[in-house]
């Protein structure tokens, strides 16, 4: 055509890094990758796909009937009742086409202006779903950043959001990608709508949707295997990985999946965070919602790994990332880049890329967070609350140690099958920041940090008796056996006497000490070998499992904060069962202060046989002198003195170093705010394409 242009279409805010397509070897590697993903079970069966469609159809009928019911109850005309409507949209992995077997379905219900979220959605619809036979595990989360109702429908997990738009009648063909849908709605509604708007925009901004899907499916699986897939823990979630992969697709528009995976690691091992990853320009709008702009918003300057959503209002989807989790992800990107280089040189196969990360061999020291409840339903609720706050513990430790103590929260839960109660545990790896000189014997004291964390956990508004929490420090060799996969045997230390002595010396050098196996065995025999042990254990329980504050007086117990050994002083009202006693006192054992003075000290609680109501050890290695106790959490009026002193001489076997600088001035990309270029790109000029 005369005057026509053969210039390729540009995806994203910059020109592609390479327009090269695949050679025969790339096509072969892509076929091998796709075969690996199928054999790994990442694709659901046609039967499961049909079941999902059936469930969505039933849910659609439920929400439509719900809106019609509310319309009728509020006195609208018969015609309004007839026209009343709600529309379901999907987003997340299901909308992007990368969901696997058992994955949840992220769903948005859009309703009319007179149907609100606070009462109509979280109360009326909640009651309807609770009475629906096939709905189980119903959990409303109204105070979340994006309010959500979680449940299972016919065994399929659903995350249901709600958005009330400024329309009296919601048309069946509503296009929520249009900006007009955001008129006269609050920010929570904007966030609810944005999941769908972002998913649709991603699919519009990638050059080849099928190549994008295969690469994303691969990298999500890789992230889960390497322990860096969890937005709530401070790593990256589904939308974050989708945005990163989409950006690589834009930079290499003609690449096939094997090339995209390799280029993904090549790009992001060299990315200069905190420069943002963006699929399109950030546009301002007359609606006035806040957008991500570090020039105007001081909080945005603090984000460590900005990954910006492409739909208005553009936001940072990865604000949960901390310096510690960014460090871990950069190490894993380096690992992926190295393996992909070996794959391209035919020195490794795809299976090497997906080798699981050996978290429990990577650090010398860990925090163990045990979560306990009366039954599985209570555990599900309690665990969800605690897990959503674990990221805060990481941030607080970073803050209070000035970044010198680094945390690696592991986004997997573990359960001890030998325990009869509802229980799970999370772990955090601990290491001091590399390259920092420390004084001999210098220690990290994070007692106050843990106390602050415990206080925030205590604010759970749906607390029930039996919901408990224990935080303890464990060394690598003390990691419980139930965390290891079946068939995997932990390396056993040599039984040679000299080796044992050297091990004890190393423990002392690291600022901690551990008792010998013989003494551990003797302690177990002493505590388990007599029928009289149970009353003593019950007495100790009550000293660390106080009543919920709503049912006990603040004066019922006092804590002497100045005693370094953690002694607890009790008031006379508590000891004598006076008028301030908890209504739940009959559920607990008698106050141990009257019968066993030793039980009032943390030393007694640390003896090794202190247990919760359910028999969960409150501290696994509490004889370690530099690590004392963080006791069971219940809603308490008292503040129990807890010690959690971790030696600063912690070490990690992870040797990958942090980027020397995240703000170098050699930039190749230009980020656009409303069309005005601001030099904040993330790639160095010498990036290998």
N, C-alpha and C positions, 0 to 999 in steps of 0.2 A: 504494500500500500504506500502510495506516494506520501512523503513527509512523515511516515510513521517512525516510531522509535523502537529499537530492539533492546533497549535497556531493561534488564531484569527487574522484576518487582522487588522493592525493598521491604523486608519485614523488620519491624522494630525501629529503633531510633538511630541506628547507625548502619552503615553498609556491612554486608557479610564479610567475615574474615576469609572465607574461601567459598568459591562456587564449584569446586571439584566434586564430581560424582564418584561412585564406587568403581573400583576395579574388580576383577574376578575374585581376588582374595578377600575383599570386603564382603562380597555377596556370599562367599562360602562361610565366612565367620558369622554373618548375619543368620544364615540358615542354622548353623550350629547353636547360636544363641537362642533362637526361637525354639529349637528342639529342646534345649536345656530348660527353658521356661515352662514348656508344656510338661516335661517330665517332672518338674518341681511342683506341679499341681497348682499353677497360678491362674488357670482358666477354669471357670465353672462349667458344669454340664448343662446341656439344653434343658434338662428337667428343672434344675435349680433356677435357670433364667426364667422359665415359665412360671415357677412358683413366686418369684419376685414380682412379676407382672400381675399375678393374681392378688398378691398382698397389697400392692399399690392400688389396685382397683377397689378392693374392699375398704381401704383407708380413705380413698377418695369419696366413696359413698357415705362413710361415717361423718366426714367433715362437712359435706354438703347438707346432710340431715341436721347436723348440729347448728349450722348457720340458719337454716329454715326454722328450726325450733326456737332459736333466740329471736328471730324476726317476728314470729307469731306472738311470742310472749311479750314483746315490747309494743304491741298494738299497731303494727304496720298493717296496711291494707292487704287483702287477699292477693291482689296482683303483685305487691312487693314480696309477699311470702313465696309466691310462685316463681318469681324471678331471682330470689335470694340465692347466692351462689358463693362457693369457695373453690379455689383452684389450687391443685397440687403441682409443685415443681420439684425436680430433683437437682442435686448438685454434687460436688465432691467426686469421688472416684467413680461412682455409678454414672453420673452425667458425663464424665470424661471418657468413660468406656474402658477403665483400667481396674475395675473391681475384680476380686477373686472370690473363691468359695468361702462362704461364711462372713463376708464383709458386710458392714452395715450399710444402710441406705440413708444418705443425708437428704432430708425432705423439707420443703418449705410449703406451708399453707398460707395462701393470701386470701384475706377476707375483707369484708366491707368496713367502712369507717366506724359503724356503731357496734362492732364486735371487738372488744379490747383483749389485750393479752393478760392483764393482771387477774381479772376475775373470770371472764368468759373462757379463756384458753386454759389457764392453769387450775381453775376450779371446776367449771362446768364440763369442759371437754375431758379433763382429767377423770372426772367421775364417770363419764360415759365410757372411756377406755377401760377404767378399772372394772366396770361391769361387763365388759366384752370378754367372752369366754376364751378366745385365742390370744388375748393380750396378757403378757406376763412381764415381771421385772420392771414395772412402771416406776419411773423415777423423774419427778419434776426438778428442774434446776433453774428456778426463776431469777436468781441473783447472779447468774453467769454473765460474762461479758456479752455473749450472745445467748439470751435465754432459750432454753431447750427443754423438751420433754423426751426422755429416753425410755424405750420399752422394746419388747420383742413381740412380734405379731406372726403367729404361725412359726415361731422359732427363728424368724429373721429379725435382726437388730435394726431398729429405726431410731434415728435422731430427728425429731420433728420440731421445726421452728414455726413461728407465726409472725405474720406481718399484716397490720391493718392499714390499708391504703385509703386515700381520701376519695373514695367512690362509694355511692350508695349501692350500686350493683356492680359486681366484679364480672366482666365479660369472660366467657370461656376461652377466648383467644387473646387474653391479656398479654401484651409484650412488655416484660419487666426490664428489658434492655433499654427501653426509652427512659430518658431522664425525668419525664413527667411523672413517673411512678413515685418519685421521691418528694413530690410537693406535699407540704404540710404533714410530714411524718417526723417522729422523734429519732434520735440517733440509734437507739436499740433496734428500731425497725429498719433503718438504713443498713445496719450491720447484718440483720437477718436477710434482707434482700440481696446484699452484696455477694453472698455465696453463689447464688445462681447467676448473677450478673458477671461475676469473675469467671466462672466456668465457661459460660458462653463466649466471653471475650477471648479467653485463652484459645479456644478452638478456632476462632476467627483469625488469630494472629500467628498461627504456626503454618509453615509452608506445606507440610504433608501430615495430615492427621494420623494416618496409620503408623507412619514412622515414629511420630511423637508418642503414640500410645505404647508401642513396643519398647521404646527407650525408657519411658516413664515406668512401665510395669517392671522392667529390669532394675532400674535404680531404686525404686521403692523396696523391692525385695532385697537388694544389696544393703540398703540403709537399715532394714530390720535385722538382717543377719549381723551387721556390724554394730548394732546397738545405738544408732543415731536417728531413729524414727520415733519421735514423740514430741509433739508441740508442747504438751502440758509439762513435760520434764525439762524443757529448755532446749530441745533439739528442733528438728524440723518435722512438720506434719505433712499431710497429703498435698494441700494447696501450695506449700512452700516448695516441695520437690517438683510439683507440676510447673511452677513458674520458672525454676532454675532450668529444668529440661527444655521448656519452651524457648527460653532465651538462647540456649545452645542450638536449638533447631533454627532459630532466626540467623544465627551467626554462620551456620553451615546448612543452607537451605536444600542442598542436593545430596546430603549425606544419608546413608542408610543406617539402621539402628546400631549395628556394631561400631560404625564410625562415630555416631552420636554419643555412645557410651564412653568411648575412648576420649573424644573431645571434651566431654563433660568434665572429666577429671583433669584434663590438660588445662582447661580454662579456669576451673575453680581452685586449683592448687596455686595459680598465679594471680587470682583476683585480690585486689587490694581493698579489703574491708577496712572501714565501714562505708566504702563507696557502694551505692545502691545498685541492685539488679532490677531492671525495668524492661517491660515489653513495649511500652509506648510512652509518649510524652505525658507528663502530669498536667492536666487541664483544670483550671479553676472554673467555677460555675457561679451563676448568680444566686443559687440556692444558699450558698454561704456555709456549707458543712466544712468542718476542718479537714484539711488534706495534709499528707506528709510533706513537710517543708522545713528542713533544719535551719533555713535562713530566718524563719519567723518563729518557729516553735522550739524553745530550748530543750524540751523533753526529747524531740526527735534527734538532737545532736548526740544523745546518750545511747542510741541504738547501735548495737555492735555488728549486726549482719542484716542490713535493711534489704528486704525483698518486697517490692512494691506491687500492690494489686493494680490491674490495668483498667478497672471500672471506677467511675466517679462515685463517691469521693475516694481517691487513691490513698491507701493506707499501707503501713508497714505490716506485713503478715507475719513477721518473725520477731516481734518485739520481745518474746520470751527468751531469746538467746542471751546467754551471759558470756563473760570472758572465758569461764571454764568450759562451757559447752562448745563455744566457738573453737577453742583450742583442740578439744577432742575431735570435732568434725574436720578441722584442718589436717590433723594426723590421719584420719581415715581417708580423706581425699588423697593424701600422699600415698597411702597404701594402694588405693584403687588405681592411681596413675601408674604406679610401678608395675602392678599386675597387668594392666592393659598394655603397657609397653612390651611386657614379656609375651602376652598373647599375640601381639602383632608381629613379633619375631619368632612365632611358633615355638616358644620355650615354655608355654603354659596353656592350659585349657580354661574354659569359662568357669569351671567348678572352683578354680583357685580364687577367683574374684569373690566368690560367695562363701568362703571359709568363715565360719562364725568367729567373732571376736572373743578371745579368751579373757574375759573381764576379770575373772578371779585369779588369774595369774599375772595381771598387769600391775597390781599395786601391792604394797606391803601392809597397808592399813585401810580399813573400811569402817563406815558407819552402817549398822544394821538397824532397820526400822521395822519392828514387829507390830502388826495391826491385828487386834483381837476383837471378836464380837460374840454375842450369844448364839447366833445362827447365821446361816448363809445369806439370808436377806439383809440382816443388819450389817453383816460384813461388807456386802456389796455397796451399801450406802456409806458406811464409815470409811471404807477404802477409797471410794471415789472422792470424798472430802479430803482425806489425808494426802492422796496422790496429787490432787490439784494444788496442794500447798507445799509439796516437797521442793518445788523450784524456789520458793521463798527461803528455805533453809540454805540452799546453795548460795543465793544472793546475799544472805545475811553473813554467812561465813566469809565470803569474798570481801564484804564490806568491813567486817570487824577485824580481819587479819590484813587489811590493806592489799588484798590480792596475793598475799604470800602463801596462803594455804589454798590449794586448788581442789575443787570437788568434781568428781565425775559421777553424776547420778546415772544409774543404769535403768533403762526404761522397761524392765521386766520384773514381774512379780513371781515369787516363789512360795510354795506351801510345803509344810512338812507332813507327808502322808501318815506318819506315825501318830500325829496329834489328833485327838478326838474333837477338839473344838474348832470353830470357824477361825481360821488364821491365815495370814499371808505376810510376806516380808519383802521389803525393798532394800537395796544396798547402794552405797555411794563409795567410790574409790577416793582416797585422800592422798595427796602428795604436795610437797612444798614446791614453790615455783622454782624452776630450774635457773641456774646462773645467779642466784642471789646469795650473797655472803651472809652467814648468820654467826651469832656469838655462840661460844661453846655452852651447851646446856640450855639454850634459849628454847622456850616452849610456846605453843599456842594455847591460850586459855579461852575456850569457847563455851564456858558454862552459861554466861549471860546470854549468849547467842541462842543456845538451845532452850533456855528458859523463855526467851521471847517467842521462839517458834512454838513452844508448848502452849503458851498463853493464847496465841492466835488459833491454834488447833482447837483449843478449849471453847472457842466461840461458835462451834457447830450448833445450829439452832435445832437440829433434829436428833440431838444426843439421846441415847437410851442406856439404861444400866447394862453393863457388860462390855460396852465399847471402850477399849483400852488401847494404849500405845506405849511401846517401850523403845527407846533409842539406846544403842550400846555401841561401843568401839570393839571391833574384832580384828585380830591380825590375820594375815593370809592363811596361816596354818590352822587357824581356829574357825575358818569358814565352815558352816554346817554342811554335811554331806548331801543333804537333799537338794542343794542348788545345782549339783552336777548332773549332766545328762546320764541316762541309763547306759551303762557299759563303759562310761568314762571313769577311769580310776585316777584319783589324785596321786601325785608322786609322794611316796612315803620317805621321810628322812631316815638316814641310816641309824641303826640302833647302836652303833659303836660308841663307846663311852666318850672318846675324845670328840666325836662329832656332836654329841649331846652337850658337852661342855662348851664347845664353840658356839652352838646354837644359843645357849643361855647367855654367853658373852655378847653375841650380836643383839639379843633382846635388850640387854642392859645398855648397849651403845645406842640403841634406837630410842631409848627413853622409856621403855616398857619392860616388863618382866612377865614370865609365865611360869605357872607351877608345873612341876614334873608330872609325867603320866601316872606315876605311882600315887602321887598325892591326889590327883584327880580321881583315880580309881577308888582310893580309900574313901574320899568324900562321897562318891556315889554309893558305895557300900554302906557307909554310915547313915546316909539319908534314906536309902531304899530298903535296907535290910531289916527294918523293924516296923511293926504295926503301929507303934506309938509316934511315928514321924508325922502323920497327917495332922493331928491337932496342933503341933508346933508350926507346921507349914501354914495352917489356917490362921494362926495368930499373926504370923508375919504378913499374910496377905492383907489383913485389914489395915496394917500400918502404911501400906503403899497403895491401897485402893479405896480412897475416901469417897464420900458421897458426892453426888452432883450438887453444884452450888445452889440450885433452885430449891433444894431440899435440906440444906444445912446452913448453919450460921457462920459468918466469917469469924466469929469469936470461938468457934468450936475447936479450932486448932491454931496454934501459933508456931511460927518457925523462927528460930534464932539464926539470922543470916550471917552472924559473925563467927559461927563455929565452923572451922575448916573441915572438921570430920563429918559435918552434915547431921548433927544431932537434931532431933525434932522434939520440941517442948510442947506438951499438951496442957491445955487449961483445965481447971478443975471441973468445968462443966462437961468437958469431953470425957474425962476420966471417970466421973461419977454418974454419967448418963443423965445430966440435968436437962433443963427445959430447952436448951439449944440443940439437943441431939437431933440427928437427921431422922425423918420419918422412915427412911430405909434402913435404919440401924439394925432392925431385926433380921435383915437379909445378910448382915455381915457377921463375922466372928466377933467375940468380945474384944475389947480394946486390949492389945498386947501390953500396954504400959503397966497394967495392973499385975500381970503375971510374969512378964519377961522383959526386964529393963534393957537387955541387950538388943531387943527388937526396935528400940527407939533410935538406934544409930544406923547411919548408912553402912557402917562396917558390917552390921548384922545382915542388912539387906543384901550386901555384896558377898555373903558367905558362899554363894553358889547354889543354895537350895531355896532361895526366895522365889516364890512363884506368884503369878496372878491367880485370879479366881478360877481360871481354866487350866492351871498347871503350866502356863507359859513362863519359862525363866525370864525374870525381869532384866537380867544382865547376864550375858554369856561368859564373860571373862573378867568378872568384877574384882578379882584379886590383883589385877594389873595396877601397880601403884600410881601410874600417871593418868589413869582413866578411871574416874569414879562413875556415879550412876545418874542416868536420866530415868526416873521412875515411871511407873504406869500412869497414863493420862486418863483421868476421868474429869468430869466437870467438878472442880474442887474449889472450895473457898480458901483453902490454904495454899501456900506456895512452898513446895518441897524443895529444899536445897539440893541441887543436882550438880554434879561435877562431871565435866567431860573435857579433860585436859589431854590434848593430843600432842605428842612430841613434835617439835618443829623439824626434827631430823627424820621426817618421813621421806621415803624414797619411792620412785615409780620405775618399773621396768620399761615403760614407754619412753623411748629415747628421742622421738621426733620433737623438734623444737618449734616454738612459736615463730610466726613471721616476725622478722626483725622490726618491720615497720608496717603499719597499715595506712599510712598517710604519705606515701612517697609521691613526689610531684610529677613523675613521668606517667602521664595518662593518655589513653588512646581513645576512650569513649567520651561522649559528651551527653550529659543528662539534661533534659529539657523540662523547664517549668513554664507551661503556658506558651511554649514557643521560644522562650528566652534561654539561650544556652548558658549553662553553669558548669564549669569544669569540675566534675566530680566522678569521672569515669573510673572503672575498676581494673582495666587491663593494662599491663606494661607494654611499651612499644615492641619489646623484643619477644612478645608472645609467639611461640611456635604454632603455626596453623596446620 
